[in-house]
């Protein structure tokens, strides 16, 4: 099938109470890393990680629409795969009942996503 890139947003809550809404670009290529907004918007050329500025929790992920070639995203922390998978179908931005997420990251952790 033909890849259908999309954009999404990861929302983190810091232990200070601050919220971080980080845009991501999902290329819809199996095994590829997602790209994170590094100041000029999320695109195919932006960073492949986001660095947590404080201890924080990933509390939400939303994506514009489902993808063609990939169905899930695997969270990584400092390039290590985590057990957590995010299924696109459950996190469409049109759903007001997206499942709550609560994955913690220490300050300085490079958070990434691998498309599967």
N, CA, C and O atoms as a GROMACS GRO file, in nm:
protein
  464
    1UNK      N    1   0.084  -0.118   0.000
    1UNK     CA    2   0.000   0.000   0.000
    1UNK      C    3   0.088   0.125   0.000
    1UNK      O    4   0.207   0.117   0.033
    2UNK      N    5   0.033   0.234  -0.036
    2UNK     CA    6   0.106   0.360  -0.038
    2UNK      C    7   0.101   0.426   0.099
    2UNK      O    8  -0.005   0.436   0.161
    3UNK      N    9   0.216   0.471   0.145
    3UNK     CA   10   0.223   0.538   0.275
    3UNK      C   11   0.137   0.663   0.274
    3UNK      O   12   0.126   0.732   0.173
    4UNK      N   13   0.076   0.691   0.388
    4UNK     CA   14  -0.010   0.809   0.403
    4UNK      C   15   0.033   0.886   0.527
    4UNK      O   16  -0.027   0.869   0.633
    5UNK      N   17   0.137   0.970   0.518
    5UNK     CA   18   0.186   1.044   0.635
    5UNK      C   19   0.077   1.127   0.702
    5UNK      O   20  -0.013   1.179   0.636
    6UNK      N   21   0.088   1.137   0.834
    6UNK     CA   22  -0.008   1.214   0.913
    6UNK      C   23   0.066   1.290   1.022
    6UNK      O   24   0.185   1.269   1.046
    7UNK      N   25  -0.005   1.378   1.087
    7UNK     CA   26   0.050   1.450   1.201
    7UNK      C   27  -0.030   1.415   1.326
    7UNK      O   28  -0.147   1.376   1.317
    8UNK      N   29   0.033   1.430   1.439
    8UNK     CA   30  -0.033   1.402   1.566
    8UNK      C   31   0.027   1.488   1.675
    8UNK      O   32   0.117   1.569   1.650
    9UNK      N   33  -0.023   1.470   1.796
    9UNK     CA   34   0.027   1.547   1.910
    9UNK      C   35   0.039   1.455   2.031
    9UNK      O   36  -0.054   1.381   2.064
   10UNK      N   37   0.155   1.462   2.096
   10UNK     CA   38   0.177   1.395   2.224
   10UNK      C   39   0.161   1.501   2.332
   10UNK      O   40   0.216   1.610   2.319
   11UNK      N   41   0.088   1.471   2.437
   11UNK     CA   42   0.071   1.565   2.547
   11UNK      C   43   0.132   1.504   2.673
   11UNK      O   44   0.098   1.394   2.714
   12UNK      N   45   0.224   1.580   2.731
   12UNK     CA   46   0.292   1.538   2.853
   12UNK      C   47   0.252   1.632   2.966
   12UNK      O   48   0.225   1.750   2.943
   13UNK      N   49   0.248   1.580   3.089
   13UNK     CA   50   0.226   1.662   3.208
   13UNK      C   51   0.349   1.647   3.297
   13UNK      O   52   0.384   1.537   3.339
   14UNK      N   53   0.414   1.759   3.324
   14UNK     CA   54   0.531   1.757   3.412
   14UNK      C   55   0.490   1.748   3.557
   14UNK      O   56   0.376   1.778   3.592
   15UNK      N   57   0.583   1.706   3.642
   15UNK     CA   58   0.552   1.698   3.784
   15UNK      C   59   0.528   1.837   3.842
   15UNK      O   60   0.468   1.850   3.949
   16UNK      N   61   0.573   1.941   3.773
   16UNK     CA   62   0.548   2.079   3.817
   16UNK      C   63   0.405   2.122   3.786
   16UNK      O   64   0.359   2.225   3.834
   17UNK      N   65   0.335   2.040   3.704
   17UNK     CA   66   0.200   2.075   3.660
   17UNK      C   67   0.198   2.134   3.520
   17UNK      O   68   0.090   2.152   3.463
   18UNK      N   69   0.315   2.163   3.464
   18UNK     CA   70   0.322   2.217   3.327
   18UNK      C   71   0.280   2.111   3.227
   18UNK      O   72   0.304   1.992   3.247
   19UNK      N   73   0.216   2.157   3.118
   19UNK     CA   74   0.177   2.068   3.010
   19UNK      C   75   0.263   2.099   2.888
   19UNK      O   76   0.295   2.214   2.860
   20UNK      N   77   0.301   1.993   2.815
   20UNK     CA   78   0.383   2.005   2.695
   20UNK      C   79   0.309   1.935   2.582
   20UNK      O   80   0.291   1.813   2.585
   21UNK      N   81   0.265   2.011   2.482
   21UNK     CA   82   0.200   1.954   2.364
   21UNK      C   83   0.303   1.953   2.252
   21UNK      O   84   0.343   2.058   2.202
   22UNK      N   85   0.345   1.833   2.212
   22UNK     CA   86   0.453   1.817   2.116
   22UNK      C   87   0.397   1.756   1.988
   22UNK      O   88   0.344   1.645   1.989
   23UNK      N   89   0.408   1.830   1.878
   23UNK     CA   90   0.361   1.779   1.749
   23UNK      C   91   0.457   1.674   1.695
   23UNK      O   92   0.579   1.685   1.713
   24UNK      N   93   0.401   1.572   1.629
   24UNK     CA   94   0.481   1.468   1.566
   24UNK      C   95   0.438   1.450   1.421
   24UNK      O   96   0.322   1.471   1.386
   25UNK      N   97   0.533   1.409   1.339
   25UNK     CA   98   0.508   1.374   1.199
   25UNK      C   99   0.529   1.224   1.189
   25UNK      O  100   0.636   1.173   1.223
   26UNK      N  101   0.426   1.153   1.141
   26UNK     CA  102   0.430   1.008   1.128
   26UNK      C  103   0.432   0.976   0.979
   26UNK      O  104   0.333   0.998   0.908
   27UNK      N  105   0.544   0.923   0.930
   27UNK     CA  106   0.562   0.901   0.786
   27UNK      C  107   0.486   0.781   0.733
   27UNK      O  108   0.472   0.767   0.611
   28UNK      N  109   0.435   0.694   0.820
   28UNK     CA  110   0.362   0.574   0.782
   28UNK      C  111   0.454   0.473   0.713
   28UNK      O  112   0.413   0.407   0.617
   29UNK      N  113   0.577   0.462   0.761
   29UNK     CA  114   0.673   0.366   0.709
   29UNK      C  115   0.713   0.271   0.822
   29UNK      O  116   0.767   0.316   0.923
   30UNK      N  117   0.685   0.144   0.806
   30UNK     CA  118   0.714   0.045   0.910
   30UNK      C  119   0.862   0.049   0.947
   30UNK      O  120   0.949   0.045   0.860
   31UNK      N  121   0.889   0.057   1.077
   31UNK     CA  122   1.025   0.057   1.128
   31UNK      C  123   1.089   0.195   1.135
   31UNK      O  124   1.197   0.209   1.192
   32UNK      N  125   1.024   0.296   1.079
   32UNK     CA  126   1.080   0.431   1.080
   32UNK      C  127   1.048   0.501   1.212
   32UNK      O  128   0.949   0.470   1.278
   33UNK      N  129   1.134   0.594   1.248
   33UNK     CA  130   1.110   0.677   1.366
   33UNK      C  131   1.015   0.790   1.329
   33UNK      O  132   1.015   0.837   1.215
   34UNK      N  133   0.935   0.834   1.424
   34UNK     CA  134   0.852   0.953   1.404
   34UNK      C  135   0.941   1.075   1.424
   34UNK      O  136   1.044   1.069   1.492
   35UNK      N  137   0.900   1.186   1.365
   35UNK     CA  138   0.974   1.312   1.379
   35UNK      C  139   0.897   1.404   1.472
   35UNK      O  140   0.775   1.415   1.463
   36UNK      N  141   0.970   1.472   1.562
   36UNK     CA  142   0.912   1.559   1.662
   36UNK      C  143   0.939   1.705   1.628
   36UNK      O  144   1.041   1.737   1.567
   37UNK      N  145   0.849   1.792   1.667
   37UNK     CA  146   0.867   1.936   1.647
   37UNK      C  147   0.988   1.981   1.727
   37UNK      O  148   0.990   1.968   1.850
   38UNK      N  149   1.088   2.033   1.658
   38UNK     CA  150   1.207   2.082   1.727
   38UNK      C  151   1.219   2.233   1.715
   38UNK      O  152   1.329   2.288   1.724
   39UNK      N  153   1.105   2.300   1.695
   39UNK     CA  154   1.103   2.446   1.692
   39UNK      C  155   1.045   2.505   1.566
   39UNK      O  156   0.999   2.619   1.568
   40UNK      N  157   1.046   2.431   1.457
   40UNK     CA  158   0.994   2.483   1.331
   40UNK      C  159   0.880   2.397   1.278
   40UNK      O  160   0.849   2.402   1.159
   41UNK      N  161   0.819   2.320   1.365
   41UNK     CA  162   0.711   2.231   1.324
   41UNK      C  163   0.763   2.090   1.301
   41UNK      O  164   0.881   2.070   1.272
   42UNK      N  165   0.677   1.992   1.315
   42UNK     CA  166   0.715   1.853   1.292
   42UNK      C  167   0.709   1.824   1.143
   42UNK      O  168   0.607   1.848   1.078
   43UNK      N  169   0.818   1.773   1.090
   43UNK     CA  170   0.824   1.740   0.948
   43UNK      C  171   0.918   1.622   0.928
   43UNK      O  172   0.976   1.573   1.025
   44UNK      N  173   0.932   1.577   0.806
   44UNK     CA  174   1.019   1.464   0.775
   44UNK      C  175   1.165   1.493   0.809
   44UNK      O  176   1.246   1.401   0.818
   45UNK      N  177   1.200   1.620   0.827
   45UNK     CA  178   1.339   1.658   0.854
   45UNK      C  179   1.365   1.702   0.998
   45UNK      O  180   1.477   1.742   1.030
   46UNK      N  181   1.266   1.695   1.085
   46UNK     CA  182   1.287   1.739   1.222
   46UNK      C  183   1.342   1.625   1.308
   46UNK      O  184   1.354   1.512   1.261
   47UNK      N  185   1.374   1.655   1.433
   47UNK     CA  186   1.435   1.558   1.524
   47UNK      C  187   1.348   1.433   1.539
   47UNK      O  188   1.227   1.438   1.523
   48UNK      N  189   1.414   1.320   1.570
   48UNK     CA  190   1.342   1.194   1.588
   48UNK      C  191   1.322   1.162   1.737
   48UNK      O  192   1.302   1.046   1.775
   49UNK      N  193   1.327   1.265   1.820
   49UNK     CA  194   1.304   1.247   1.963
   49UNK      C  195   1.262   1.381   2.023
   49UNK      O  196   1.276   1.486   1.960
   50UNK      N  197   1.209   1.375   2.145
   50UNK     CA  198   1.180   1.494   2.225
   50UNK      C  199   1.244   1.471   2.360
   50UNK      O  200   1.231   1.362   2.416
   51UNK      N  201   1.313   1.570   2.412
   51UNK     CA  202   1.380   1.557   2.541
   51UNK      C  203   1.292   1.615   2.651
   51UNK      O  204   1.256   1.733   2.648
   52UNK      N  205   1.259   1.531   2.748
   52UNK     CA  206   1.175   1.575   2.859
   52UNK      C  207   1.249   1.680   2.943
   52UNK      O  208   1.359   1.652   2.991
   53UNK      N  209   1.191   1.800   2.962
   53UNK     CA  210   1.258   1.904   3.037
   53UNK      C  211   1.251   1.885   3.189
   53UNK      O  212   1.325   1.948   3.264
   54UNK      N  213   1.162   1.798   3.233
   54UNK     CA  214   1.146   1.766   3.375
   54UNK      C  215   1.087   1.627   3.383
   54UNK      O  216   1.047   1.571   3.280
   55UNK      N  217   1.079   1.569   3.500
   55UNK     CA  218   1.009   1.442   3.515
   55UNK      C  219   0.866   1.465   3.468
   55UNK      O  220   0.800   1.560   3.510
   56UNK      N  221   0.818   1.379   3.380
   56UNK     CA  222   0.684   1.401   3.326
   56UNK      C  223   0.618   1.270   3.287
   56UNK      O  224   0.681   1.164   3.286
   57UNK      N  225   0.490   1.280   3.256
   57UNK     CA  226   0.409   1.166   3.215
   57UNK      C  227   0.346   1.195   3.080
   57UNK      O  228   0.295   1.305   3.057
   58UNK      N  229   0.351   1.097   2.990
   58UNK     CA  230   0.275   1.106   2.866
   58UNK      C  231   0.130   1.078   2.903
   58UNK      O  232   0.098   0.969   2.950
   59UNK      N  233   0.042   1.176   2.881
   59UNK     CA  234  -0.097   1.158   2.923
   59UNK      C  235  -0.194   1.144   2.806
   59UNK      O  236  -0.306   1.097   2.825
   60UNK      N  237  -0.152   1.185   2.684
   60UNK     CA  238  -0.243   1.174   2.570
   60UNK      C  239  -0.165   1.170   2.440
   60UNK      O  240  -0.057   1.229   2.430
   61UNK      N  241  -0.220   1.101   2.342
   61UNK     CA  242  -0.171   1.103   2.205
   61UNK      C  243  -0.292   1.115   2.116
   61UNK      O  244  -0.391   1.044   2.135
   62UNK      N  245  -0.285   1.205   2.019
   62UNK     CA  246  -0.394   1.215   1.922
   62UNK      C  247  -0.332   1.227   1.783
   62UNK      O  248  -0.229   1.290   1.764
   63UNK      N  249  -0.398   1.164   1.686
   63UNK     CA  250  -0.351   1.166   1.548
   63UNK      C  251  -0.467   1.204   1.458
   63UNK      O  252  -0.583   1.175   1.489
   64UNK      N  253  -0.436   1.270   1.347
   64UNK     CA  254  -0.540   1.325   1.259
   64UNK      C  255  -0.629   1.215   1.203
   64UNK      O  256  -0.751   1.228   1.206
   65UNK      N  257  -0.570   1.109   1.152
   65UNK     CA  258  -0.649   0.998   1.098
   65UNK      C  259  -0.564   0.872   1.100
   65UNK      O  260  -0.443   0.879   1.125
   66UNK      N  261  -0.625   0.758   1.076
   66UNK     CA  262  -0.550   0.634   1.073
   66UNK      C  263  -0.449   0.633   0.959
   66UNK      O  264  -0.460   0.711   0.864
   67UNK      N  265  -0.352   0.545   0.968
   67UNK     CA  266  -0.249   0.536   0.866
   67UNK      C  267  -0.271   0.411   0.781
   67UNK      O  268  -0.350   0.324   0.816
   68UNK      N  269  -0.200   0.403   0.670
   68UNK     CA  270  -0.220   0.294   0.577
   68UNK      C  271  -0.131   0.174   0.606
   68UNK      O  272  -0.180   0.061   0.615
   69UNK      N  273  -0.001   0.197   0.622
   69UNK     CA  274   0.095   0.088   0.635
   69UNK      C  275   0.130   0.053   0.778
   69UNK      O  276   0.179  -0.058   0.804
   70UNK      N  277   0.108   0.142   0.872
   70UNK     CA  278   0.140   0.114   1.012
   70UNK      C  279   0.013   0.124   1.096
   70UNK      O  280  -0.080   0.196   1.062
   71UNK      N  281   0.011   0.049   1.205
   71UNK     CA  282  -0.108   0.046   1.291
   71UNK      C  283  -0.079   0.088   1.433
   71UNK      O  284  -0.170   0.128   1.506
   72UNK      N  285   0.049   0.081   1.474
   72UNK     CA  286   0.085   0.114   1.611
   72UNK      C  287   0.214   0.194   1.615
   72UNK      O  288   0.290   0.199   1.518
   73UNK      N  289   0.238   0.255   1.729
   73UNK     CA  290   0.363   0.324   1.757
   73UNK      C  291   0.420   0.264   1.884
   73UNK      O  292   0.348   0.246   1.982
   74UNK      N  293   0.551   0.234   1.884
   74UNK     CA  294   0.617   0.183   2.004
   74UNK      C  295   0.696   0.297   2.067
   74UNK      O  296   0.779   0.359   2.001
   75UNK      N  297   0.670   0.323   2.194
   75UNK     CA  298   0.744   0.426   2.267
   75UNK      C  299   0.887   0.380   2.293
   75UNK      O  300   0.911   0.262   2.319
   76UNK      N  301   0.980   0.475   2.286
   76UNK     CA  302   1.118   0.448   2.323
   76UNK      C  303   1.164   0.554   2.423
   76UNK      O  304   1.113   0.666   2.426
   77UNK      N  305   1.260   0.515   2.505
   77UNK     CA  306   1.322   0.606   2.602
   77UNK      C  307   1.472   0.590   2.586
   77UNK      O  308   1.527   0.483   2.612
   78UNK      N  309   1.538   0.698   2.544
   78UNK     CA  310   1.683   0.692   2.518
   78UNK      C  311   1.718   0.577   2.424
   78UNK      O  312   1.813   0.503   2.447
   79UNK      N  313   1.638   0.563   2.318
   79UNK     CA  314   1.656   0.462   2.212
   79UNK      C  315   1.630   0.319   2.255
   79UNK      O  316   1.660   0.226   2.180
   80UNK      N  317   1.574   0.298   2.373
   80UNK     CA  318   1.536   0.164   2.418
   80UNK      C  319   1.386   0.147   2.402
   80UNK      O  320   1.308   0.233   2.440
   81UNK      N  321   1.346   0.035   2.344
   81UNK     CA  322   1.205   0.006   2.327
   81UNK      C  323   1.138  -0.015   2.461
   81UNK      O  324   1.189  -0.086   2.548
   82UNK      N  325   1.022   0.049   2.479
   82UNK     CA  326   0.938   0.025   2.597
   82UNK      C  327   0.830  -0.075   2.560
   82UNK      O  328   0.809  -0.103   2.442
   83UNK      N  329   0.763  -0.128   2.658
   83UNK     CA  330   0.653  -0.223   2.633
   83UNK      C  331   0.530  -0.153   2.579
   83UNK      O  332   0.442  -0.218   2.522
   84UNK      N  333   0.522  -0.022   2.597
   84UNK     CA  334   0.402   0.053   2.562
   84UNK      C  335   0.384   0.067   2.411
   84UNK      O  336   0.475   0.110   2.340
   85UNK      N  337   0.266   0.029   2.364
   85UNK     CA  338   0.227   0.048   2.224
   85UNK      C  339   0.108   0.142   2.219
   85UNK      O  340   0.019   0.136   2.304
   86UNK      N  341   0.106   0.229   2.121
   86UNK     CA  342  -0.007   0.319   2.100
   86UNK      C  343  -0.072   0.279   1.968
   86UNK      O  344  -0.008   0.285   1.863
   87UNK      N  345  -0.197   0.238   1.974
   87UNK     CA  346  -0.270   0.197   1.853
   87UNK      C  347  -0.342   0.319   1.794
   87UNK      O  348  -0.421   0.384   1.862
   88UNK      N  349  -0.313   0.349   1.668
   88UNK     CA  350  -0.369   0.468   1.603
   88UNK      C  351  -0.521   0.476   1.615
   88UNK      O  352  -0.576   0.581   1.647
   89UNK      N  353  -0.588   0.364   1.588
   89UNK     CA  354  -0.735   0.365   1.584
   89UNK      C  355  -0.797   0.414   1.713
   89UNK      O  356  -0.907   0.470   1.711
   90UNK      N  357  -0.729   0.392   1.826
   90UNK     CA  358  -0.783   0.433   1.956
   90UNK      C  359  -0.751   0.577   1.990
   90UNK      O  360  -0.800   0.629   2.091
   91UNK      N  361  -0.669   0.644   1.908
   91UNK     CA  362  -0.621   0.776   1.943
   91UNK      C  363  -0.647   0.882   1.837
   91UNK      O  364  -0.575   0.981   1.828
   92UNK      N  365  -0.750   0.862   1.756
   92UNK     CA  366  -0.786   0.963   1.656
   92UNK      C  367  -0.828   1.091   1.728
   92UNK      O  368  -0.894   1.086   1.832
   93UNK      N  369  -0.789   1.206   1.672
   93UNK     CA  370  -0.821   1.332   1.740
   93UNK      C  371  -0.970   1.363   1.743
   93UNK      O  372  -1.013   1.453   1.815
   94UNK      N  373  -1.048   1.290   1.666
   94UNK     CA  374  -1.194   1.311   1.667
   94UNK      C  375  -1.262   1.234   1.781
   94UNK      O  376  -1.380   1.254   1.806
   95UNK      N  377  -1.189   1.147   1.849
   95UNK     CA  378  -1.247   1.069   1.959
   95UNK      C  379  -1.230   1.144   2.090
   95UNK      O  380  -1.118   1.176   2.130
   96UNK      N  381  -1.339   1.171   2.157
   96UNK     CA  382  -1.328   1.236   2.287
   96UNK      C  383  -1.312   1.134   2.399
   96UNK      O  384  -1.304   1.172   2.516
   97UNK      N  385  -1.306   1.007   2.364
   97UNK     CA  386  -1.290   0.902   2.465
   97UNK      C  387  -1.160   0.825   2.442
   97UNK      O  388  -1.155   0.703   2.460
   98UNK      N  389  -1.054   0.897   2.402
   98UNK     CA  390  -0.924   0.831   2.384
   98UNK      C  391  -0.880   0.771   2.518
   98UNK      O  392  -0.903   0.831   2.623
   99UNK      N  393  -0.815   0.654   2.515
   99UNK     CA  394  -0.769   0.594   2.641
   99UNK      C  395  -0.667   0.683   2.710
   99UNK      O  396  -0.581   0.742   2.644
  100UNK      N  397  -0.675   0.691   2.839
  100UNK     CA  398  -0.579   0.770   2.916
  100UNK      C  399  -0.445   0.699   2.916
  100UNK      O  400  -0.437   0.577   2.930
  101UNK      N  401  -0.340   0.776   2.900
  101UNK     CA  402  -0.204   0.724   2.906
  101UNK      C  403  -0.140   0.776   3.034
  101UNK      O  404  -0.180   0.880   3.086
  102UNK      N  405  -0.041   0.704   3.083
  102UNK     CA  406   0.026   0.747   3.206
  102UNK      C  407   0.166   0.686   3.210
  102UNK      O  408   0.202   0.615   3.304
  103UNK      N  409   0.245   0.714   3.107
  103UNK     CA  410   0.380   0.659   3.098
  103UNK      C  411   0.479   0.764   3.144
  103UNK      O  412   0.483   0.874   3.089
  104UNK      N  413   0.558   0.732   3.246
  104UNK     CA  414   0.649   0.828   3.305
  104UNK      C  415   0.786   0.831   3.237
  104UNK      O  416   0.835   0.729   3.188
  105UNK      N  417   0.846   0.950   3.235
  105UNK     CA  418   0.980   0.972   3.180
  105UNK      C  419   1.055   1.065   3.274
  105UNK      O  420   1.001   1.164   3.322
  106UNK      N  421   1.181   1.032   3.300
  106UNK     CA  422   1.265   1.117   3.384
  106UNK      C  423   1.314   1.237   3.304
  106UNK      O  424   1.324   1.232   3.182
  107UNK      N  425   1.345   1.344   3.374
  107UNK     CA  426   1.400   1.463   3.310
  107UNK      C  427   1.523   1.423   3.229
  107UNK      O  428   1.606   1.345   3.274
  108UNK      N  429   1.534   1.478   3.108
  108UNK     CA  430   1.647   1.449   3.021
  108UNK      C  431   1.630   1.328   2.932
  108UNK      O  432   1.714   1.304   2.845
  109UNK      N  433   1.523   1.251   2.952
  109UNK     CA  434   1.499   1.132   2.868
  109UNK      C  435   1.463   1.176   2.727
  109UNK      O  436   1.384   1.268   2.707
  110UNK      N  437   1.524   1.110   2.629
  110UNK     CA  438   1.488   1.133   2.489
  110UNK      C  439   1.375   1.037   2.454
  110UNK      O  440   1.395   0.916   2.442
  111UNK      N  441   1.256   1.092   2.437
  111UNK     CA  442   1.136   1.014   2.406
  111UNK      C  443   1.124   1.001   2.254
  111UNK      O  444   1.138   1.099   2.182
  112UNK      N  445   1.099   0.879   2.208
  112UNK     CA  446   1.084   0.856   2.065
  112UNK      C  447   0.968   0.763   2.037
  112UNK      O  448   0.909   0.706   2.128
  113UNK      N  449   0.937   0.748   1.909
  113UNK     CA  450   0.831   0.658   1.863
  113UNK      C  451   0.878   0.585   1.739
  113UNK      O  452   0.931   0.646   1.646
  114UNK      N  453   0.858   0.452   1.737
  114UNK     CA  454   0.889   0.371   1.620
  114UNK      C  455   0.756   0.322   1.562
  114UNK      O  456   0.668   0.276   1.635
  115UNK      N  457   0.742   0.334   1.431
  115UNK     CA  458   0.619   0.293   1.364
  115UNK      C  459   0.620   0.141   1.338
  115UNK      O  460   0.718   0.086   1.290
  116UNK      N  461   0.508   0.077   1.371
  116UNK     CA  462   0.499  -0.069   1.353
  116UNK      C  463   0.369  -0.105   1.284
  116UNK      O  464   0.343  -0.223   1.259
   0.00000   0.00000   0.00000
